[in-house]
């Protein structure tokens, strides 16, 4: 088993070296997305006639810039009648020089860093209080996973590297880092890792097969259009496949770790249990886990697509017509392929762990 882990590690390292991106900064930004908005505080919000049509009503928003070159300066912007900006709100604005000595200010979005930071601190506290040192390891694995995506996946895809190859290598790297940091360097983690990689390979093959045969182009996501306008040379279909591969890894890790841990605890409770006994008992646990996890997976996709489904329902389209539209079919393929990978991960991880512990000696605890 450790030899297999070593081979996988070498493959992942070689993939990282070969696919690691260079500098992807082209210096071109036709959409003007390279400037960061600045913080501002609303000091007044008055309902007044619109400047472009006095017969209509608009909100006149007075604000003070709180950062950047124009820190402390006051500006006024005009917003439509349905604007939610009110006195005292913290917002983000974009400030541009019109070229004739005047400065133009545009509303960008509401400033949400404070509630998001509070929520993040609550999340970290909950993980550490319950998981203790293992929770700290899980948080370190999460940070490392984000680092792989930000430092490797995004620049490599923007550079034009094959998105599927990048996703597979990144998923392998994330699996190594996240599992060993969260669960320690031991045989149980090795079994979970190999099971995750095997299940991920099945998921990737199925995703490629059904995305290709279903003629899913990947163009249903409007962000692809913006990437094209920015001059990025990206294959939309490959990007879709990459998203399926990376998105499936997190759920696969959950199932494989649970199954391996179940086999380990069964062996500790019954040191004389054979490989067959361990496999049979642990698979029963896996069936219950899969039945709930698959339902959770479908509900997550349905919840994310709820506005779109309501739109099709309001338009009076049939279920078959709605399901075959690419923007919906993509989610169906994503959910079904991910679910098949989950189902496959149960016997794979259970068999691997049961085989490793099939002897009569008590195992070392995964902890």
Residue frames relative to the residue before (quaternion, step in Angstrom):
aa qw qx qy qz dx dy dz
X 1.0000 0.0000 0.0000 0.0000 0.00 0.00 0.00
X 0.6724 0.4820 -0.3062 0.4709 3.59 0.93 -0.84
X 0.5954 0.5499 -0.3640 0.4589 3.58 1.11 -0.56
X 0.6475 0.5102 -0.3110 0.4730 3.57 1.01 -0.84
X 0.6266 0.5253 -0.3295 0.4722 3.58 1.04 -0.79
X 0.6509 0.5212 -0.3132 0.4546 3.57 0.99 -0.84
X 0.6401 0.5176 -0.3254 0.4653 3.59 0.99 -0.82
X 0.6553 0.5075 -0.3079 0.4671 3.58 0.94 -0.90
X 0.6396 0.5295 -0.3267 0.4514 3.58 1.00 -0.82
X 0.6486 0.5119 -0.3183 0.4647 3.59 0.97 -0.84
X 0.6455 0.5239 -0.3174 0.4562 3.58 0.96 -0.89
X 0.6650 0.4989 -0.3017 0.4668 3.58 0.94 -0.91
X 0.6613 0.5058 -0.3132 0.4569 3.60 0.91 -0.86
X 0.6426 0.5071 -0.3232 0.4749 3.58 0.97 -0.82
X 0.6472 0.5239 -0.3153 0.4553 3.57 0.98 -0.86
X 0.6448 0.5170 -0.3191 0.4638 3.58 1.00 -0.81
X 0.6638 0.5025 -0.3087 0.4600 3.58 0.94 -0.86
X 0.6965 0.4846 -0.2800 0.4491 3.57 0.86 -0.96
X 0.7817 0.3618 -0.1716 0.4781 3.57 0.89 -0.96
X 0.4224 0.7230 -0.4751 0.2704 3.60 1.21 -0.12
X 0.4158 -0.7518 0.4523 0.2394 3.61 -0.70 1.04
X 0.3924 -0.6544 0.5820 0.2810 3.49 -1.30 0.41
X 0.7393 -0.3203 0.2776 0.5232 3.57 -1.01 -0.73
X 0.1572 -0.8165 0.5532 0.0511 3.57 -0.63 1.19
X 0.4681 0.6795 -0.4456 0.3472 3.59 1.24 0.20
X 0.1876 -0.8207 0.5348 0.0731 3.54 -0.39 1.26
X 0.4472 -0.6978 0.4467 0.3370 3.56 1.24 -0.36
X 0.6233 0.5301 -0.3376 0.4654 3.60 1.29 -0.05
X 0.0884 0.7877 -0.6047 0.0774 3.55 -0.98 0.87
X 0.0815 -0.8589 0.5038 0.0421 3.58 0.49 1.19
X 0.6946 0.4613 -0.2873 0.4714 3.60 1.13 -0.45
X 0.4391 -0.7193 0.4485 0.2978 3.57 1.23 -0.07
X 0.3870 0.7508 -0.4562 0.2800 3.57 1.05 0.76
X 0.5462 0.6639 -0.3905 0.3292 3.59 1.23 -0.01
X 0.6363 0.5230 -0.3409 0.4532 3.62 1.21 -0.22
X 0.3575 -0.7361 0.5365 0.2063 3.56 -0.89 0.95
X 0.4613 -0.6598 0.5042 0.3124 3.61 -0.98 0.72
X 0.3314 -0.7342 0.5594 0.1954 3.57 -1.24 0.46
X 0.5519 -0.6246 0.4478 0.3237 3.55 -1.21 0.58
X 0.0235 0.7767 -0.6288 0.0272 3.54 -1.19 0.65
X 0.2839 -0.7405 0.5862 0.1658 3.55 -1.26 0.53
X 0.3869 -0.7176 0.5332 0.2261 3.57 -0.87 0.98
X 0.1903 -0.8016 0.5604 0.0849 3.58 -0.78 1.05
X 0.7968 -0.0155 0.0102 0.6040 3.60 1.20 -0.40
X 0.0554 -0.7662 0.6397 0.0257 3.55 -1.17 0.68
X 0.0304 0.8277 -0.5530 0.0906 3.58 -0.23 1.31
X 0.3883 -0.7018 0.5525 0.2268 3.53 -1.11 0.81
X 0.0963 0.8067 -0.5655 0.1422 3.58 -0.48 1.25
X 0.6243 -0.5037 0.4113 0.4329 3.61 -1.26 0.18
X 0.5226 -0.6487 0.4543 0.3157 3.57 -1.03 0.79
X 0.5446 -0.6378 0.4424 0.3177 3.56 -1.07 0.75
X 0.7167 0.4457 -0.2534 0.4728 3.58 1.06 -0.73
X 0.7861 0.0319 -0.0295 0.6165 3.60 1.28 -0.29
X 0.3076 -0.7987 0.4868 0.1748 3.62 -0.19 1.25
X 0.6026 0.5682 -0.3677 0.4228 3.59 1.20 -0.32
X 0.6833 0.4321 -0.2729 0.5214 3.57 1.27 -0.27
X 0.3856 -0.7250 0.5264 0.2206 3.54 -1.23 0.53
X 0.0393 -0.7847 0.6186 -0.0016 3.56 -1.06 0.79
X 0.4486 -0.6368 0.5457 0.3088 3.54 -1.35 0.21
X 0.2014 -0.7421 0.6292 0.1137 3.55 -0.92 0.96
X 0.1247 -0.8225 0.5550 0.0052 3.54 -0.46 1.28
X 0.1447 -0.7670 0.6218 0.0650 3.58 -0.72 1.13
X 0.0230 0.8220 -0.5645 0.0722 3.58 -0.84 0.96
X 0.2711 -0.7093 0.6257 0.1788 3.50 -1.41 0.36
X 0.3739 -0.7210 0.5391 0.2232 3.59 -0.80 1.01
X 0.2291 -0.8167 0.5229 0.0841 3.57 -0.88 0.99
X 0.7852 0.1877 -0.1206 0.5776 3.62 1.18 0.10
X 0.7330 0.4609 -0.3043 0.3970 3.51 -1.33 0.19
X 0.8003 -0.3191 0.2288 0.4531 3.52 -1.35 -0.28
X 0.7595 0.3596 -0.1856 0.5094 3.58 1.06 -0.75
X 0.1862 0.8187 -0.5206 0.1550 3.59 1.16 0.58
X 0.8198 0.2353 -0.2031 0.4810 3.55 -0.88 1.05
X 0.5970 0.5763 -0.3713 0.4168 3.59 1.20 -0.20
X 0.3809 -0.7263 0.5357 0.2009 3.55 -1.17 0.68
X 0.0037 -0.7798 0.6258 -0.0175 3.55 -1.08 0.81
X 0.2301 -0.7429 0.6085 0.1576 3.53 -1.33 0.22
X 0.0588 -0.7875 0.6133 0.0163 3.56 -0.99 0.89
X 0.3483 -0.7300 0.5543 0.1964 3.53 -1.23 0.48
X 0.0760 -0.8039 0.5899 0.0001 3.54 -0.87 1.02
X 0.5999 -0.5919 0.4090 0.3498 3.55 -1.21 0.55
X 0.7204 -0.4776 0.3019 0.4022 3.53 -1.32 0.30
X 0.7081 0.4612 -0.2647 0.4646 3.61 1.08 -0.66
X 0.3737 0.7391 -0.4858 0.2794 3.60 1.22 0.20
X 0.3273 -0.7575 0.5413 0.1618 3.55 -1.09 0.84
X 0.4429 0.6978 -0.4577 0.3278 3.61 1.25 0.07
X 0.0010 0.7979 -0.6014 0.0406 3.54 -0.89 1.01
X 0.7095 -0.4542 0.3354 0.4217 3.55 -1.33 0.31
X 0.7917 0.2925 -0.2381 0.4807 3.58 -0.89 1.00
X 0.5155 0.6512 -0.4240 0.3612 3.61 1.22 -0.22
X 0.3287 -0.6869 0.6086 0.2232 3.54 -1.26 0.59
X 0.0039 0.8184 -0.5713 0.0615 3.56 -0.66 1.12
X 0.3592 -0.6745 0.5894 0.2620 3.53 -1.39 0.05
X 0.0607 -0.8008 0.5958 0.0058 3.57 -0.94 0.89
X 0.3051 -0.7025 0.6060 0.2148 3.52 -1.29 0.44
X 0.1428 -0.7902 0.5945 0.0419 3.55 -0.87 0.99
X 0.0001 0.8120 -0.5807 0.0577 3.57 -0.72 1.12
X 0.4008 -0.6835 0.5590 0.2443 3.53 -1.13 0.75
X 0.3733 -0.7628 0.4878 0.2020 3.58 -0.62 1.15
X 0.5512 -0.6387 0.3886 0.3705 3.60 1.22 -0.21
X 0.7174 0.3941 -0.2455 0.5194 3.57 1.23 -0.29
X 0.6878 -0.4776 0.2747 0.4727 3.56 1.22 0.43
X 0.6405 0.4982 -0.3280 0.4837 3.57 1.27 -0.14
X 0.3018 -0.7386 0.5803 0.1634 3.53 -1.23 0.57
X 0.1792 -0.7830 0.5905 0.0776 3.56 -0.89 0.98
X 0.1550 -0.7878 0.5944 0.0441 3.55 -0.93 0.99
X 0.0747 -0.7960 0.6007 0.0024 3.57 -0.94 0.97
X 0.4626 -0.6496 0.5257 0.2960 3.56 -1.07 0.75
X 0.2219 -0.7917 0.5605 0.0990 3.58 -0.85 1.02
X 0.7180 -0.3209 0.2604 0.5601 3.59 0.73 -1.06
X 0.5923 -0.5216 0.4499 0.4180 3.53 -1.32 -0.02
X 0.4446 -0.6730 0.5265 0.2687 3.58 -1.15 0.65
X 0.0379 -0.8497 0.5226 -0.0580 3.58 -0.44 1.27
X 0.3496 0.7784 -0.4794 0.2051 3.60 1.18 0.18
X 0.6448 0.5486 -0.3388 0.4104 3.62 0.94 -0.75
X 0.7128 0.4153 -0.2951 0.4820 3.66 0.69 -0.87
X 0.6350 0.5244 -0.3430 0.4519 3.59 1.04 -0.68
X 0.6392 0.5103 -0.3242 0.4752 3.58 1.02 -0.75
X 0.6389 0.5197 -0.3254 0.4647 3.58 0.98 -0.79
X 0.6588 0.5010 -0.3078 0.4693 3.57 0.94 -0.87
X 0.6371 0.5265 -0.3271 0.4582 3.59 1.01 -0.77
X 0.6546 0.5042 -0.3108 0.4697 3.59 0.96 -0.83
X 0.6302 0.5191 -0.3310 0.4732 3.60 1.04 -0.74
X 0.6384 0.5264 -0.3163 0.4640 3.58 1.02 -0.83
X 0.6677 0.4955 -0.2994 0.4680 3.59 0.87 -0.96
X 0.6561 0.5145 -0.3155 0.4530 3.59 0.93 -0.88
X 0.6544 0.5138 -0.3162 0.4559 3.60 0.94 -0.85
X 0.6649 0.5018 -0.3074 0.4600 3.59 0.94 -0.89
X 0.6930 0.4759 -0.2866 0.4595 3.59 0.87 -0.91
X 0.6505 0.5244 -0.3268 0.4418 3.62 0.94 -0.84
X 0.7358 0.3980 -0.2390 0.4929 3.58 0.91 -0.84
X 0.7790 0.3738 -0.1906 0.4660 3.57 0.81 -0.97
X 0.2544 -0.7879 0.5156 0.2207 3.60 1.26 -0.40
X 0.8387 -0.1066 0.0583 0.5309 3.61 -0.83 -0.87
X 0.6192 0.5197 -0.3550 0.4695 3.57 1.09 -0.59
X 0.6132 0.5350 -0.3419 0.4700 3.57 1.11 -0.62
X 0.6213 0.5243 -0.3347 0.4764 3.57 1.06 -0.77
X 0.6468 0.5132 -0.3145 0.4683 3.58 1.01 -0.80
X 0.6372 0.5239 -0.3277 0.4605 3.57 1.04 -0.78
X 0.6495 0.5043 -0.3145 0.4743 3.58 1.00 -0.80
X 0.6305 0.5171 -0.3308 0.4751 3.59 1.05 -0.74
X 0.6429 0.5134 -0.3176 0.4714 3.57 1.05 -0.76
X 0.6271 0.5320 -0.3279 0.4650 3.56 1.07 -0.76
X 0.6551 0.5035 -0.3082 0.4715 3.57 0.95 -0.89
X 0.6558 0.5043 -0.3150 0.4652 3.59 0.99 -0.81
X 0.6230 0.5390 -0.3380 0.4552 3.59 1.04 -0.75
X 0.6494 0.5009 -0.3087 0.4817 3.56 0.96 -0.86
X 0.6348 0.5372 -0.3274 0.4486 3.55 1.04 -0.76
X 0.6365 0.5220 -0.3272 0.4641 3.59 0.99 -0.82
X 0.6689 0.4995 -0.3028 0.4598 3.58 0.93 -0.88
X 0.7169 0.4586 -0.2624 0.4549 3.59 0.85 -0.98
X 0.7626 0.4023 -0.2087 0.4616 3.58 0.87 -0.97
X 0.7836 0.3173 -0.1583 0.5101 3.59 1.09 -0.61
X 0.7361 0.4539 -0.2718 0.4222 3.59 0.54 -1.16
X 0.7262 0.4565 -0.2701 0.4374 3.59 0.62 -1.10
X 0.6947 0.4499 -0.3124 0.4662 3.66 0.76 -0.86
X 0.6448 0.5303 -0.3350 0.4368 3.61 0.99 -0.78
X 0.6668 0.4829 -0.3094 0.4759 3.60 0.93 -0.83
X 0.6561 0.5086 -0.3137 0.4609 3.60 0.96 -0.84
X 0.6369 0.5303 -0.3204 0.4588 3.58 1.18 -0.57
X 0.5780 -0.6110 0.3657 0.3985 3.58 1.28 -0.21
X 0.4164 0.6995 -0.4779 0.3300 3.61 1.24 0.17
X 0.6305 -0.5470 0.3907 0.3882 3.56 -1.13 0.67
X 0.4187 -0.7587 0.4447 0.2266 3.56 -0.52 1.25
X 0.6398 0.5302 -0.3359 0.4435 3.60 1.00 -0.74
X 0.6509 0.5021 -0.3179 0.4725 3.60 0.94 -0.87
X 0.6399 0.5206 -0.3230 0.4640 3.57 0.97 -0.83
X 0.6719 0.5071 -0.3010 0.4481 3.58 0.91 -0.92
X 0.6563 0.5108 -0.3179 0.4552 3.60 0.93 -0.85
X 0.6699 0.4800 -0.3007 0.4801 3.60 0.91 -0.90
X 0.6615 0.5044 -0.3114 0.4593 3.59 0.94 -0.86
X 0.6392 0.5222 -0.3290 0.4588 3.58 0.98 -0.80
X 0.6420 0.5147 -0.3206 0.4692 3.58 1.02 -0.76
X 0.6592 0.5023 -0.3071 0.4679 3.58 0.95 -0.86
X 0.6528 0.5096 -0.3113 0.4661 3.57 0.96 -0.86
X 0.6352 0.5333 -0.3317 0.4496 3.58 0.98 -0.82
X 0.6491 0.5118 -0.3167 0.4653 3.59 0.91 -0.88
X 0.7222 0.4625 -0.2644 0.4412 3.55 0.69 -1.12
X 0.7154 0.4785 -0.2721 0.4303 3.56 0.73 -1.09
X 0.6957 0.4822 -0.2931 0.4444 3.59 0.85 -0.92
X 0.7121 0.4500 -0.2826 0.4589 3.60 0.80 -0.91
X 0.6376 0.5055 -0.3408 0.4710 3.60 1.06 -0.60
X 0.7219 0.4518 -0.2569 0.4569 3.59 0.92 -0.87
X 0.8300 0.2583 -0.0895 0.4862 3.59 0.91 -0.87
X 0.5837 -0.6192 0.3710 0.3717 3.58 1.20 0.10
X 0.5057 -0.6386 0.4982 0.2970 3.52 -1.32 0.43
X 0.3772 0.7101 -0.5035 0.3162 3.57 0.06 1.32
X 0.7235 -0.4584 0.3001 0.4199 3.54 -1.34 0.17
X 0.6160 0.5519 -0.3535 0.4370 3.60 1.03 -0.70
X 0.6656 0.4867 -0.3040 0.4773 3.58 0.94 -0.84
X 0.6173 0.5424 -0.3442 0.4542 3.58 1.05 -0.72
X 0.6506 0.5054 -0.3147 0.4715 3.58 0.98 -0.84
X 0.6574 0.5003 -0.3110 0.4699 3.60 0.94 -0.84
X 0.6423 0.5339 -0.3201 0.4471 3.57 1.00 -0.81
X 0.6869 0.4714 -0.2909 0.4705 3.58 0.80 -0.97
X 0.6360 0.5225 -0.3289 0.4630 3.59 1.03 -0.74
X 0.6444 0.5202 -0.3168 0.4624 3.58 1.00 -0.83
X 0.6673 0.4972 -0.3074 0.4615 3.58 0.92 -0.88
X 0.6557 0.5050 -0.3191 0.4617 3.60 0.95 -0.83
X 0.6719 0.4839 -0.2973 0.4754 3.59 0.94 -0.87
X 0.6333 0.5303 -0.3278 0.4585 3.56 1.06 -0.73
X 0.6156 0.5385 -0.3441 0.4611 3.58 1.07 -0.70
X 0.6392 0.5100 -0.3209 0.4778 3.58 1.01 -0.80
X 0.6509 0.5202 -0.3085 0.4589 3.56 0.95 -0.89
X 0.6676 0.5093 -0.3068 0.4481 3.59 0.91 -0.88
X 0.6520 0.5075 -0.3162 0.4661 3.58 0.97 -0.84
X 0.6707 0.4876 -0.2991 0.4721 3.60 0.91 -0.90
X 0.6309 0.5282 -0.3373 0.4574 3.59 0.99 -0.79
X 0.6610 0.4973 -0.3112 0.4680 3.59 0.88 -0.90
X 0.6611 0.5275 -0.3119 0.4328 3.59 0.91 -0.92
X 0.7779 0.3715 -0.2049 0.4636 3.59 0.72 -1.03
X 0.5767 0.5314 -0.3937 0.4797 3.61 1.13 -0.36
X 0.6702 0.4943 -0.2972 0.4671 3.58 1.02 -0.80
X 0.7215 0.4461 -0.2587 0.4621 3.58 0.78 -1.01
X 0.6780 0.4699 -0.2953 0.4820 3.60 1.15 -0.50
X 0.3741 -0.7551 0.4606 0.2788 3.57 1.33 -0.02
X 0.2586 0.7472 -0.5590 0.2496 3.56 0.90 0.92
X 0.2832 -0.8129 0.4931 0.1262 3.56 -0.57 1.17
X 0.4148 -0.7007 0.4789 0.3280 3.58 1.14 -0.60
X 0.5558 0.6356 -0.3741 0.3837 3.59 1.29 -0.01
X 0.4643 0.6902 -0.4493 0.3260 3.60 1.24 -0.01
X 0.6366 0.5047 -0.3278 0.4822 3.58 1.17 -0.52
X 0.4221 -0.7395 0.4655 0.2415 3.58 -0.62 1.11
X 0.5474 0.6219 -0.4025 0.3894 3.61 1.18 -0.40
X 0.5614 0.6007 -0.3879 0.4167 3.58 1.17 -0.54
X 0.6320 0.5421 -0.3294 0.4452 3.57 1.05 -0.76
X 0.6475 0.5054 -0.3171 0.4742 3.58 1.00 -0.78
X 0.6381 0.5203 -0.3325 0.4598 3.58 1.00 -0.79
X 0.6412 0.5185 -0.3232 0.4643 3.56 1.03 -0.76
X 0.6487 0.5172 -0.3149 0.4610 3.58 1.02 -0.80
X 0.6644 0.4952 -0.2942 0.4762 3.57 1.16 -0.61
X 0.5417 -0.6520 0.3833 0.3668 3.57 1.30 -0.06
X 0.4172 0.7101 -0.4767 0.3074 3.61 1.20 0.29
X 0.2991 -0.7566 0.5599 0.1568 3.58 -0.86 1.00
X 0.2276 0.7873 -0.5236 0.2328 3.56 0.23 1.32
X 0.3701 -0.6987 0.5709 0.2213 3.54 -1.04 0.87
X 0.3873 -0.7564 0.4659 0.2465 3.66 -0.37 1.13
X 0.6572 0.5063 -0.3205 0.4572 3.59 0.96 -0.79
X 0.6431 0.5087 -0.3180 0.4760 3.59 1.02 -0.75
X 0.6347 0.5242 -0.3281 0.4633 3.55 1.06 -0.74
X 0.6156 0.5373 -0.3350 0.4692 3.58 1.07 -0.73
X 0.6624 0.4970 -0.3026 0.4719 3.59 0.92 -0.89
X 0.6302 0.5349 -0.3325 0.4540 3.58 0.99 -0.82
X 0.6511 0.5196 -0.3158 0.4543 3.59 0.97 -0.81
X 0.6362 0.5210 -0.3284 0.4647 3.58 1.03 -0.77
X 0.6657 0.5145 -0.3071 0.4447 3.59 0.90 -0.92
X 0.7081 0.4472 -0.2731 0.4733 3.58 0.76 -1.00
X 0.6608 0.5239 -0.3125 0.4372 3.59 0.97 -0.80
X 0.6617 0.5179 -0.3117 0.4435 3.59 1.09 -0.64
X 0.5728 0.6460 -0.3839 0.3273 3.59 1.08 -0.64
X 0.6552 0.5471 -0.3292 0.4038 3.58 0.88 -0.91
X 0.6906 0.4540 -0.2850 0.4855 3.58 0.94 -0.85
X 0.6168 0.5448 -0.3515 0.4464 3.58 1.04 -0.69
X 0.6229 0.5392 -0.3395 0.4539 3.59 0.97 -0.80
X 0.6323 0.5489 -0.3293 0.4364 3.56 0.97 -0.86
X 0.7074 0.4618 -0.2668 0.4639 3.57 0.83 -1.00
X 0.6934 0.4853 -0.3058 0.4362 3.60 0.78 -0.93
X 0.6443 0.5091 -0.3265 0.4681 3.60 0.96 -0.80
X 0.6506 0.5183 -0.3190 0.4542 3.59 0.95 -0.85
X 0.6786 0.4950 -0.2981 0.4534 3.57 0.89 -0.91
X 0.6592 0.4932 -0.3149 0.4722 3.59 0.91 -0.86
X 0.6480 0.5125 -0.3210 0.4630 3.58 0.96 -0.81
X 0.6287 0.5325 -0.3363 0.4562 3.59 1.03 -0.76
X 0.6503 0.5014 -0.3177 0.4741 3.60 0.94 -0.86
X 0.6472 0.5259 -0.3258 0.4454 3.60 0.93 -0.84
X 0.6926 0.4700 -0.2833 0.4681 3.59 0.90 -0.90
X 0.6110 0.5327 -0.3513 0.4685 3.59 1.07 -0.66
X 0.6594 0.4995 -0.3125 0.4670 3.59 0.99 -0.79
X 0.6364 0.5130 -0.3359 0.4680 3.58 1.02 -0.69
X 0.6786 0.4712 -0.2937 0.4808 3.60 1.01 -0.73
X 0.7842 0.1500 -0.0725 0.5978 3.59 1.11 -0.71
X 0.1729 -0.8330 0.5155 0.1021 3.63 0.21 1.20
X 0.6920 0.4742 -0.2835 0.4646 3.59 1.15 -0.53
X 0.4139 0.7259 -0.4656 0.2914 3.60 1.26 0.06
X 0.3797 -0.7202 0.5376 0.2194 3.56 -1.03 0.85
X 0.7078 -0.4342 0.3337 0.4463 3.53 -1.32 0.12
X 0.6552 0.5160 -0.3131 0.4543 3.59 0.95 -0.87
X 0.6539 0.5096 -0.3202 0.4585 3.59 0.92 -0.85
X 0.6624 0.5077 -0.3096 0.4557 3.57 0.89 -0.93
X 0.6662 0.5078 -0.3062 0.4523 3.57 0.91 -0.92
X 0.6727 0.5137 -0.3054 0.4363 3.58 0.84 -0.97
X 0.7004 0.4674 -0.2783 0.4621 3.58 0.84 -0.95
X 0.6860 0.4898 -0.2955 0.4496 3.58 0.93 -0.86
X 0.6161 0.5449 -0.3556 0.4440 3.59 1.07 -0.65
X 0.5895 0.5542 -0.3753 0.4522 3.60 1.10 -0.60
X 0.6353 0.5037 -0.3235 0.4878 3.58 1.02 -0.78
X 0.6534 0.5380 -0.3087 0.4340 3.56 0.97 -0.87
X 0.6148 0.5487 -0.3552 0.4412 3.58 1.02 -0.71
X 0.6627 0.4903 -0.3084 0.4748 3.58 0.93 -0.85
X 0.6519 0.5201 -0.3152 0.4529 3.55 0.97 -0.84
X 0.6681 0.5097 -0.3025 0.4499 3.57 0.91 -0.92
X 0.6448 0.5449 -0.3355 0.4181 3.59 0.90 -0.90
X 0.7050 0.4307 -0.2671 0.4961 3.59 1.01 -0.73
X 0.6537 0.5328 -0.3215 0.4306 3.59 0.98 -0.80
X 0.6427 0.5177 -0.3269 0.4605 3.59 0.97 -0.85
X 0.6454 0.5111 -0.3207 0.4684 3.57 0.96 -0.83
X 0.6362 0.5237 -0.3206 0.4671 3.56 1.01 -0.82
X 0.6416 0.5372 -0.3204 0.4440 3.58 0.97 -0.86
X 0.6847 0.4766 -0.2873 0.4707 3.59 0.88 -0.93
X 0.6520 0.5086 -0.3250 0.4589 3.58 0.96 -0.80
X 0.6205 0.5408 -0.3473 0.4492 3.59 1.05 -0.70
X 0.6793 0.4702 -0.2921 0.4818 3.59 0.92 -0.86
X 0.6460 0.5160 -0.3243 0.4596 3.58 1.00 -0.80
X 0.6535 0.5158 -0.3170 0.4543 3.58 0.97 -0.81
X 0.6612 0.5038 -0.3076 0.4630 3.58 1.00 -0.80
X 0.7486 0.3795 -0.2043 0.5039 3.59 1.10 -0.68
X 0.3293 0.7951 -0.4713 0.1932 3.59 1.24 0.13
X 0.6595 0.4911 -0.3471 0.4509 3.67 0.79 -0.77
X 0.6502 0.5167 -0.3153 0.4593 3.56 1.01 -0.82
X 0.6545 0.5075 -0.3124 0.4653 3.59 0.95 -0.83
X 0.6304 0.5206 -0.3296 0.4722 3.58 1.05 -0.73
X 0.6247 0.5433 -0.3363 0.4489 3.57 1.05 -0.75
X 0.6739 0.4786 -0.2941 0.4799 3.58 0.92 -0.87
X 0.6346 0.5305 -0.3272 0.4569 3.58 1.05 -0.78
X 0.6609 0.5020 -0.3004 0.4701 3.57 0.98 -0.86
X 0.6618 0.5004 -0.3020 0.4695 3.58 1.11 -0.66
X 0.4752 -0.7145 0.4080 0.3118 3.58 1.29 -0.09
X 0.3974 0.7214 -0.4839 0.2958 3.59 1.14 0.47
X 0.5248 -0.6447 0.4604 0.3115 3.55 -1.11 0.72
X 0.6596 -0.5083 0.3710 0.4109 3.56 -1.29 0.35
X 0.6666 0.5044 -0.3164 0.4486 3.59 0.90 -0.86
X 0.6545 0.5041 -0.3133 0.4683 3.58 1.00 -0.78
X 0.6575 0.5110 -0.3046 0.4625 3.56 1.01 -0.82
X 0.6848 0.5155 -0.2894 0.4261 3.58 0.89 -0.97
X 0.7143 0.4509 -0.2680 0.4633 3.59 1.05 -0.64
X 0.4693 0.6317 -0.4696 0.4003 3.61 1.22 0.03
X 0.5781 -0.6441 0.3570 0.3514 3.59 -0.81 0.94
X 0.6625 0.5313 -0.3286 0.4133 3.58 0.88 -0.88
X 0.6854 0.4124 -0.2726 0.5346 3.60 1.22 -0.49
X 0.6337 0.5518 -0.3336 0.4274 3.58 0.97 -0.84
X 0.5886 0.5722 -0.3658 0.4384 3.58 1.10 -0.66
X 0.6873 0.4695 -0.2864 0.4745 3.59 0.89 -0.88
X 0.6171 0.5362 -0.3467 0.4600 3.59 1.07 -0.68
X 0.6646 0.4851 -0.3009 0.4822 3.58 0.89 -0.93
X 0.6423 0.5314 -0.3258 0.4460 3.58 0.95 -0.86
X 0.6962 0.4758 -0.2771 0.4605 3.58 0.89 -0.95
X 0.6985 0.4746 -0.2874 0.4518 3.59 0.86 -0.92
X 0.6535 0.4984 -0.3196 0.4717 3.59 0.95 -0.81
X 0.6529 0.5066 -0.3116 0.4690 3.57 0.98 -0.83
X 0.6524 0.5153 -0.3162 0.4570 3.58 1.02 -0.76
X 0.6326 0.5140 -0.3358 0.4720 3.59 1.02 -0.75
X 0.6316 0.5233 -0.3276 0.4690 3.57 1.03 -0.75
X 0.6300 0.5276 -0.3289 0.4654 3.58 1.05 -0.76
X 0.6589 0.5081 -0.3113 0.4590 3.55 0.88 -0.95
X 0.6701 0.4986 -0.3052 0.4574 3.59 0.94 -0.86
X 0.6313 0.5697 -0.3455 0.3968 3.59 1.04 -0.68
X 0.5924 0.5953 -0.3746 0.3927 3.61 1.11 -0.57
X 0.7322 0.3828 -0.2775 0.4901 3.67 0.61 -0.91
X 0.6144 0.5549 -0.3651 0.4258 3.61 1.03 -0.66
X 0.7195 0.4368 -0.2611 0.4726 3.59 0.74 -1.05
X 0.6459 0.5248 -0.3244 0.4496 3.58 1.00 -0.78
X 0.6708 0.4919 -0.3008 0.4665 3.59 0.90 -0.91
X 0.6585 0.5151 -0.3190 0.4465 3.59 0.92 -0.84
X 0.6894 0.4653 -0.2834 0.4774 3.59 0.91 -0.91
X 0.6569 0.5124 -0.3185 0.4522 3.60 0.95 -0.82
X 0.6399 0.5184 -0.3243 0.4655 3.58 1.03 -0.75
X 0.6603 0.5137 -0.3071 0.4536 3.56 0.99 -0.82
X 0.7698 0.3340 -0.1708 0.5164 3.59 1.10 -0.68
X 0.3589 0.7843 -0.4563 0.2190 3.57 1.19 0.33
X 0.5416 0.6047 -0.4193 0.4065 3.62 1.20 -0.17
X 0.5939 -0.6011 0.4119 0.3411 3.58 -1.28 0.24
X 0.5718 0.5954 -0.4103 0.3875 3.65 1.14 -0.21
X 0.5331 -0.6317 0.4460 0.3434 3.62 -0.98 0.75
X 0.4300 -0.7131 0.4891 0.2595 3.62 -0.95 0.80
X 0.5341 -0.5644 0.5125 0.3654 3.50 -1.34 0.27
X 0.5139 -0.6545 0.4524 0.3206 3.59 -0.90 0.88
X 0.5429 -0.6208 0.4514 0.3407 3.62 -1.01 0.76
X 0.6067 0.5682 -0.3656 0.4189 3.60 1.11 -0.56
